[in-house]
Amino acid sequence: MSLYVMKFGGSSVGDTERMQRVAKRIVEKQDEGHQCVVVVSAMGDTTDDLIDQAKLLNDNPPAREMDMLLTTGEQISISLLSMAIHSLGRKALSYTGWQAGFLTDSVHSKARIADIHPERVLKALDEGNIVIVAGFQGMSEEGEITTLGRGGSDTTAVALAAAIDADVCEIYTDVDGVYSTDPRVVNCARKLNEISYDEMLELANLGAAVLHPRAVEYAKHNQVKLVVRSSFNYNEGTVVKEEASMEQGVVVSGIAYDKNVARISILGVADVPGVLAQMFGALATEGIDVDIIVQSGVQNGEADFAFTVSLEDRERALAVIEKIRDQLPYRDVTSEDNLVKVSIVGAGMVSHPGVAAQMFDVISKQGVSIKMVSTSEIKVSCVIESGNLQNVVQALHTAYGLDTDQQAVVGGPQVRR
């Protein structure tokens, strides 16, 4: 008997009909002789709807109260799914994150898991139950309800799989695996049979929405066998593992993009030691993550530099920069938000020179200027104007030999075995 953790996202449980399909899928897994722990997100657009309602009442709602509100979405899902499983004649118990033993730090809306005490989950399994756990949530040592941030249900599933020593953690979504790029943008995208933790982590951090970065980090650290597959069919999914075999001739495994990008440029800063430390230290103190940083040449003892932040952090970042202007004088500051970051990722890049040059050439032939570049051993990222995104992604996908003759599978009715 194997122990499976099965995570279903909001699109998989978006209405009662889909909820019933998921319940049948879980029962089928149990019929195969496996124990099942299921992690569920809120139904469909529930979280977005709750946020909209909150903002109708308060433009800047308290983070604590938002956590109280948003965790109700998952509680609806787990109770309804448990009822659906009971209707199929099986035993099921639903638990909130804190009932399942998730302890977090006290940072509302972006809490991190501090510890897991899964004794209640394990006891329910031993009693023959299918256990259903609310994703995305936990409780701090102070007894406050917390949320793990968007994508936190993936993290819940992987962390729980590690805590109960599950044999497999399956992430069910509306695509039937990890693709070489977003199949909604490139319909001839290649489905990957397997991918390494490191490549998946880069893709997730760079904008690929199929898995949350923290979930991949957890899986890599705890060696959790991770499988991404569709909740709408029974196709084989993608296995995320320590080392993935490279397909012959494929240097780039995937292409990701991130529309959540703003660039801030600071002009005329004195070129003296400690300037960058002071600037980015102030941003870090306010919890603002900085991505790509580029400094230009020095003229007349002054330098210009630019960096990227998320769109939602742009105004806060500009406020921080203005606040420290007396201590760190500069001539001017500007910002842009009509940008997108496009990235190529592949473990084979480290041993193949010219991959970055090819990327720059492909983008230039689309008539697009590159504003910023960032590289590592297995990725190259370029910031460009957002209006050319689809053409650039398609051109890169073709240039690196990733196109296939098969149509990517996205959503659709569930197919019976």
C-alpha positions as CSV (number, residue, x, y, z in Angstrom):
1,M,0.0,0.0,0.0
2,S,1.4,3.4,-1.0
3,L,0.6,6.7,0.5
4,Y,-0.4,9.4,-1.9
5,V,-0.8,13.1,-1.4
6,M,-3.1,14.5,-4.1
7,K,-3.5,18.3,-4.6
8,F,-6.3,19.7,-6.6
9,G,-6.3,23.4,-7.7
10,G,-9.2,25.8,-7.9
11,S,-10.0,25.0,-11.5
12,S,-10.2,21.3,-10.7
13,V,-12.9,21.9,-8.1
14,G,-14.5,25.0,-9.7
15,D,-18.1,23.8,-9.4
16,T,-20.1,20.9,-7.9
17,E,-19.8,18.8,-11.1
18,R,-16.0,19.1,-11.1
19,M,-16.0,18.4,-7.4
20,Q,-17.8,15.1,-8.0
21,R,-15.3,14.2,-10.7
22,V,-12.5,14.8,-8.3
23,A,-14.2,12.7,-5.6
24,K,-14.4,9.8,-8.1
25,R,-10.8,10.2,-9.0
26,I,-9.8,10.0,-5.3
27,V,-11.9,6.9,-4.7
28,E,-10.4,5.3,-7.8
29,K,-6.9,5.9,-6.2
30,Q,-8.1,4.3,-3.0
31,D,-9.5,1.3,-5.0
32,E,-6.0,0.8,-6.4
33,G,-4.9,0.0,-2.8
34,H,-3.5,3.4,-1.8
35,Q,-4.0,5.6,1.2
36,C,-5.0,9.1,0.1
37,V,-4.4,12.5,1.6
38,V,-6.0,15.3,-0.5
39,V,-5.1,19.0,-0.4
40,V,-7.6,21.4,-2.0
41,S,-7.6,25.0,-3.0
42,A,-10.6,27.3,-3.0
43,M,-13.2,26.7,-5.7
44,G,-12.7,28.6,-9.0
45,D,-12.5,32.4,-8.5
46,T,-13.6,32.3,-4.8
47,T,-10.4,33.9,-3.5
48,D,-10.6,36.7,-6.0
49,D,-14.3,37.3,-5.2
50,L,-13.5,37.5,-1.5
51,I,-10.7,40.0,-2.2
52,D,-13.1,42.1,-4.3
53,Q,-15.7,42.1,-1.5
54,A,-13.2,43.1,1.1
55,K,-12.0,46.1,-1.0
56,L,-15.5,47.3,-1.5
57,L,-15.6,47.8,2.2
58,N,-12.0,48.9,2.8
59,D,-9.4,50.0,0.3
60,N,-6.6,48.8,2.6
61,P,-8.0,45.9,4.7
62,P,-6.0,44.7,7.7
63,A,-3.8,41.7,6.8
64,R,-5.0,39.7,9.8
65,E,-8.7,40.1,8.8
66,M,-7.8,39.2,5.2
67,D,-6.3,36.0,6.4
68,M,-9.5,35.3,8.4
69,L,-11.5,35.9,5.3
70,L,-9.5,34.1,2.6
71,T,-9.1,30.9,4.6
72,T,-12.9,30.4,4.4
73,G,-12.5,29.6,0.6
74,E,-10.5,26.4,1.2
75,Q,-12.8,25.4,4.1
76,I,-15.8,25.4,1.7
77,S,-13.8,23.2,-0.7
78,I,-12.7,20.6,1.9
79,S,-16.2,20.2,3.4
80,L,-17.9,19.9,0.0
81,L,-15.3,17.4,-1.3
82,S,-15.7,15.3,1.9
83,M,-19.5,15.2,1.4
84,A,-19.0,14.1,-2.3
85,I,-16.7,11.3,-1.2
86,H,-19.2,10.2,1.5
87,S,-21.9,10.1,-1.2
88,L,-19.7,7.4,-2.9
89,G,-19.8,5.3,0.2
90,R,-16.3,6.1,1.5
91,K,-15.1,7.5,4.8
92,A,-13.6,11.0,4.6
93,L,-12.6,13.6,7.1
94,S,-11.8,17.2,6.3
95,Y,-9.3,19.4,8.3
96,T,-8.3,23.0,8.1
97,G,-4.6,23.8,7.9
98,W,-4.3,24.3,11.7
99,Q,-6.3,21.1,12.4
100,A,-3.8,19.2,10.2
101,G,-0.9,20.5,12.3
102,F,0.5,23.4,10.2
103,L,2.4,25.9,12.3
104,T,3.7,29.0,10.6
105,D,5.4,32.2,11.4
106,S,3.2,35.3,12.2
107,V,3.5,37.1,8.9
108,H,0.0,37.5,7.6
109,S,-0.6,36.9,3.9
110,K,2.9,35.6,3.3
111,A,3.5,33.2,6.2
112,R,6.1,30.4,6.0
113,I,5.7,27.0,7.4
114,A,7.6,26.6,10.7
115,D,6.6,23.0,11.6
116,I,4.0,20.4,10.9
117,H,2.5,18.0,13.5
118,P,0.5,15.6,11.3
119,E,-0.5,13.1,14.1
120,R,-4.2,13.8,13.5
121,V,-3.9,13.2,9.8
122,L,-2.0,9.9,10.3
123,K,-4.6,8.7,12.9
124,A,-7.4,9.4,10.5
125,L,-5.6,7.5,7.7
126,D,-5.1,4.5,10.1
127,E,-8.8,4.5,10.7
128,G,-9.4,4.0,7.0
129,N,-10.4,7.6,6.1
130,I,-9.5,9.6,3.0
131,V,-8.1,12.8,4.6
132,I,-8.8,16.2,3.0
133,V,-6.7,19.1,4.1
134,A,-7.3,22.8,3.3
135,G,-4.3,24.2,1.4
136,F,-2.8,27.7,1.8
137,Q,-3.3,28.1,5.5
138,G,-1.9,27.4,9.0
139,M,-1.7,28.9,12.5
140,S,1.0,30.9,14.2
141,E,2.4,30.1,17.6
142,E,0.2,33.0,18.9
143,G,-2.9,31.2,17.7
144,E,-3.5,33.5,14.7
145,I,-4.8,32.1,11.4
146,T,-2.3,32.7,8.6
147,T,-2.1,32.2,4.9
148,L,0.9,31.1,2.8
149,G,0.3,33.5,-0.1
150,R,-0.8,32.8,-3.6
151,G,0.1,29.2,-4.7
152,G,0.4,28.2,-1.1
153,S,-1.7,25.1,-1.6
154,D,1.1,23.6,-3.7
155,T,3.4,24.2,-0.8
156,T,0.9,22.7,1.7
157,A,0.7,19.5,-0.4
158,V,4.5,19.1,-0.7
159,A,5.2,20.0,2.9
160,L,2.6,17.5,4.1
161,A,3.9,14.8,1.8
162,A,7.3,15.3,3.4
163,A,5.9,15.3,6.9
164,I,4.0,12.0,6.5
165,D,6.7,10.4,4.3
166,A,4.3,10.0,1.4
167,D,5.4,7.9,-1.6
168,V,4.2,10.4,-4.2
169,C,2.8,13.9,-4.2
170,E,0.6,14.5,-7.3
171,I,-0.3,18.0,-8.3
172,Y,-3.5,18.0,-10.4
173,T,-4.2,21.0,-12.5
174,D,-5.8,22.0,-15.9
175,V,-2.8,21.0,-18.0
176,D,-1.5,17.4,-18.2
177,G,2.0,18.1,-17.1
178,V,4.9,20.6,-17.3
179,Y,5.2,22.0,-20.8
180,S,8.2,23.6,-22.6
181,T,6.2,26.9,-22.4
182,D,2.7,28.0,-21.6
183,P,0.5,25.9,-23.9
184,R,-2.1,28.7,-23.9
185,V,0.5,30.8,-25.8
186,V,2.2,28.1,-27.9
187,N,-0.3,25.3,-28.7
188,C,2.5,23.1,-30.1
189,A,4.4,23.3,-26.8
190,R,6.3,20.1,-25.8
191,K,5.1,18.2,-22.7
192,L,8.1,17.1,-20.6
193,N,8.1,13.5,-19.3
194,E,10.5,14.6,-16.5
195,I,12.3,17.7,-15.3
196,S,14.9,18.3,-12.6
197,Y,14.1,20.2,-9.4
198,D,16.6,22.9,-10.4
199,E,15.0,23.5,-13.8
200,M,11.5,23.5,-12.4
201,L,12.5,25.9,-9.7
202,E,13.9,28.3,-12.2
203,L,10.8,28.1,-14.4
204,A,8.5,28.6,-11.4
205,N,10.5,31.6,-10.2
206,L,10.5,33.0,-13.7
207,G,6.8,33.0,-14.1
208,A,5.7,29.4,-15.0
209,A,2.5,29.1,-13.1
210,V,2.2,25.3,-13.0
211,L,4.0,25.0,-9.7
212,H,4.7,27.4,-6.9
213,P,8.5,28.0,-6.3
214,R,8.3,27.3,-2.6
215,A,6.7,23.9,-3.3
216,V,9.5,23.0,-5.6
217,E,12.1,24.1,-3.0
218,Y,10.3,21.9,-0.4
219,A,10.3,19.0,-2.8
220,K,14.0,19.3,-3.6
221,H,15.0,19.7,0.1
222,N,13.0,16.7,1.2
223,Q,13.4,14.6,-1.9
224,V,9.6,14.4,-2.4
225,K,8.6,12.6,-5.6
226,L,6.5,15.2,-7.4
227,V,4.2,14.5,-10.4
228,V,2.2,17.2,-12.3
229,R,-0.8,15.9,-14.1
230,S,-4.3,16.8,-15.3
231,S,-7.5,16.4,-13.3
232,F,-9.4,16.2,-16.6
233,N,-7.7,13.1,-18.1
234,Y,-5.6,10.1,-17.2
235,N,-2.5,11.0,-19.3
236,E,0.9,10.4,-17.8
237,G,2.1,13.6,-16.2
238,T,5.6,15.1,-15.6
239,V,7.8,13.8,-12.9
240,V,9.9,16.4,-11.1
241,K,13.0,14.8,-9.7
242,E,16.7,15.4,-8.7
243,E,18.2,14.5,-12.1
244,A,16.2,14.4,-15.3
245,S,17.6,12.8,-18.5
246,M,18.1,15.3,-21.3
247,E,16.4,14.6,-24.5
248,Q,18.9,14.3,-27.3
249,G,19.7,17.7,-28.9
250,V,17.5,19.7,-26.5
251,V,19.6,22.3,-24.7
252,V,16.7,24.5,-23.5
253,S,14.0,22.7,-21.6
254,G,11.5,25.5,-21.1
255,I,10.6,29.1,-21.8
256,A,8.9,31.1,-19.1
257,Y,7.5,34.7,-18.9
258,D,6.5,37.0,-16.2
259,K,4.2,40.0,-16.8
260,N,4.4,41.1,-13.2
261,V,7.5,43.3,-13.8
262,A,8.2,47.0,-13.3
263,R,11.6,48.7,-13.9
264,I,12.9,51.5,-11.8
265,S,15.8,53.6,-13.0
266,I,17.8,55.9,-10.6
267,L,20.0,58.4,-12.4
268,G,23.0,60.4,-11.3
269,V,24.0,58.6,-8.1
270,A,27.4,59.2,-6.6
271,D,29.8,56.4,-7.5
272,V,31.1,55.7,-4.0
273,P,31.4,52.5,-2.0
274,G,28.3,51.5,-0.1
275,V,25.7,53.2,-2.4
276,L,24.1,50.0,-3.6
277,A,24.2,48.4,-0.1
278,Q,22.4,51.5,1.3
279,M,19.8,51.6,-1.5
280,F,18.9,47.9,-1.6
281,G,19.2,47.6,2.2
282,A,16.4,50.2,2.5
283,L,14.2,48.2,0.0
284,A,14.9,44.9,1.8
285,T,13.9,46.5,5.1
286,E,10.5,47.2,3.6
287,G,10.2,43.7,2.4
288,I,10.5,44.6,-1.3
289,D,12.2,41.9,-3.4
290,V,14.5,43.1,-6.2
291,D,15.2,41.0,-9.2
292,I,17.5,42.1,-12.0
293,I,20.0,44.9,-11.3
294,V,22.0,46.7,-14.0
295,Q,24.5,49.5,-13.4
296,S,25.7,51.7,-16.3
297,G,29.1,53.2,-16.7
298,V,30.4,56.0,-14.6
299,Q,30.6,59.6,-15.9
300,N,31.7,62.6,-13.9
301,G,31.7,60.5,-10.7
302,E,28.1,59.6,-11.1
303,A,26.4,56.3,-12.2
304,D,23.0,55.3,-13.3
305,F,21.4,52.0,-12.3
306,A,18.1,50.2,-12.9
307,F,16.4,47.3,-11.2
308,T,13.1,45.3,-11.5
309,V,10.4,44.7,-8.8
310,S,7.0,43.3,-9.0
311,L,4.2,45.6,-10.2
312,E,2.5,45.6,-6.8
313,D,5.8,46.7,-5.2
314,R,6.5,49.6,-7.6
315,E,4.8,52.4,-5.7
316,R,6.3,51.3,-2.4
317,A,9.7,51.0,-3.9
318,L,9.5,54.6,-5.3
319,A,8.4,55.8,-1.9
320,V,11.4,54.2,-0.3
321,I,13.8,55.8,-2.8
322,E,12.2,59.2,-2.3
323,K,12.5,58.7,1.5
324,I,16.2,58.2,1.5
325,R,17.0,60.9,-1.1
326,D,18.6,63.1,1.6
327,Q,21.0,60.4,2.6
328,L,21.5,59.2,-1.0
329,P,21.2,62.1,-3.4
330,Y,20.3,61.3,-7.1
331,R,19.4,63.4,-10.1
332,D,16.2,61.7,-11.1
333,V,14.1,58.5,-10.9
334,T,11.9,56.9,-13.5
335,S,9.7,53.8,-13.7
336,E,8.2,51.6,-16.5
337,D,5.4,49.0,-16.2
338,N,4.7,47.9,-19.8
339,L,7.3,45.2,-19.5
340,V,7.6,41.4,-19.4
341,K,10.5,39.2,-18.5
342,V,11.1,36.3,-20.9
343,S,13.4,33.5,-19.8
344,I,15.0,30.3,-21.2
345,V,15.9,27.5,-18.9
346,G,17.8,24.3,-19.4
347,A,20.4,22.2,-17.6
348,G,22.2,21.6,-20.9
349,M,23.0,25.3,-21.3
350,V,26.0,25.1,-19.0
351,S,27.9,23.0,-21.6
352,H,26.7,24.7,-24.8
353,P,28.2,28.1,-25.6
354,G,26.2,30.5,-27.7
355,V,22.7,29.8,-26.2
356,A,22.4,33.4,-24.9
357,A,23.6,34.9,-28.1
358,Q,21.0,32.9,-30.0
359,M,18.3,34.2,-27.7
360,F,19.4,37.8,-28.3
361,D,19.4,37.2,-32.0
362,V,15.9,35.7,-32.1
363,I,14.5,38.6,-30.1
364,S,16.2,41.2,-32.3
365,K,14.8,39.6,-35.4
366,Q,11.3,40.2,-33.9
367,G,12.2,43.9,-33.9
368,V,12.3,44.0,-30.1
369,S,14.8,45.8,-28.0
370,I,16.2,44.1,-24.9
371,K,16.2,46.4,-21.8
372,M,17.8,44.2,-19.2
373,V,19.5,40.8,-19.1
374,S,20.2,38.4,-16.2
375,T,21.9,35.0,-16.5
376,S,22.8,32.0,-14.4
377,E,24.2,28.5,-15.3
378,I,20.8,27.2,-16.4
379,K,18.9,30.3,-17.4
380,V,18.9,33.6,-19.4
381,S,16.3,36.3,-18.8
382,C,15.5,39.3,-20.9
383,V,13.2,42.2,-20.0
384,I,11.4,43.5,-23.1
385,E,8.2,45.5,-23.9
386,S,5.1,43.5,-23.2
387,G,3.4,44.1,-26.6
388,N,5.6,41.6,-28.4
389,L,5.4,38.7,-25.9
390,Q,3.5,36.1,-27.9
391,N,5.7,36.5,-31.0
392,V,8.9,36.4,-29.0
393,V,7.9,33.3,-27.0
394,Q,6.8,31.5,-30.2
395,A,10.0,32.5,-32.0
396,L,12.2,31.3,-29.2
397,H,10.3,28.1,-28.8
398,T,10.9,27.3,-32.5
399,A,14.5,28.4,-32.5
400,Y,15.4,26.0,-29.7
401,G,13.7,23.1,-31.3
402,L,10.9,22.7,-28.8
403,D,7.9,22.7,-31.3
404,T,6.0,19.4,-31.6
405,D,3.3,18.2,-34.0
406,Q,1.0,17.4,-31.1
407,Q,-1.6,19.7,-29.7
408,A,-1.1,20.7,-26.1
409,V,-3.8,19.5,-23.7
410,V,-5.4,22.2,-21.6
411,G,-8.6,21.6,-19.6
412,G,-11.4,19.8,-21.3
413,P,-13.8,17.1,-20.1
414,Q,-12.4,14.3,-17.9
415,V,-11.8,11.1,-19.9
416,R,-12.6,7.8,-18.3
417,R,-10.1,5.0,-18.3
